[in-house]
Amino acid sequence: MPGAAQRKALGAKRHQQPGGDLGAGPRRSRARPLPGAHRQRAYLLAELGRGQEGLEELPPRQDGEDRQELFFDYQARLRVHLCLNQPKLAAELATLVLTADDWAQDALVIAAAVEAFVAAGQSDQAQHLLARAVTNGLDPSSPYLLASAGRIDLTNGDLDSAIPRLSEAARVLGFNRSLQHLL
């Protein structure tokens, strides 16, 4: 059993080392969250219908970011603008995805951009982007691309094509039970 002096020294040592033996250490100022964390939070806020908060959470865009960060950035920005019922702003971002030939490689970004085009009444642009994504190697049977194609079909009034595509996308994504009553 350690004496009082040893206990005091052990206690002081715990507070000098981050985490100490008991996981408690001195409280240090937190580092600023990375831009990716803000983007994820903005995306989630938009998904929850809290678009204005999502917009405030988005970090400023920076030139020269790596491609993966730009994918996340555009996906979050598209979702926020759609949540705020700003389809024209979302379609402007979607146009950037469309014009960047090699960007049509991420199904989540493609799905968000297609949704933006459809919301802005630009289904021809949405079809063009979807076709480019498939040409660039994305699987047309991926649930995100199926849902995108189904969205375009609905916009064009083609229920016979939309229902099977949307049903399969919902099944693969695990939404089958919640959407059964709609079919």
Buried (B, 14 or more C-beta within 10 A) or exposed (E): EEEEEEEEEEEEEBEEEEEBEEEEBEEEEEEEEEBBEBBBBBBBBBEEEBBEBBBEBBBEEEEEBEEEBBBBBBBBBBBBBBBBEBBEBBBBBBBEBBEBEEBBBBBBBBBBBBBBBBBBEBBEBBBBBBEBBBEEEBEEEBBBBBBBBBBBBBBBEBEEBBBBBBBBBBBBEEBBEEBEEEE
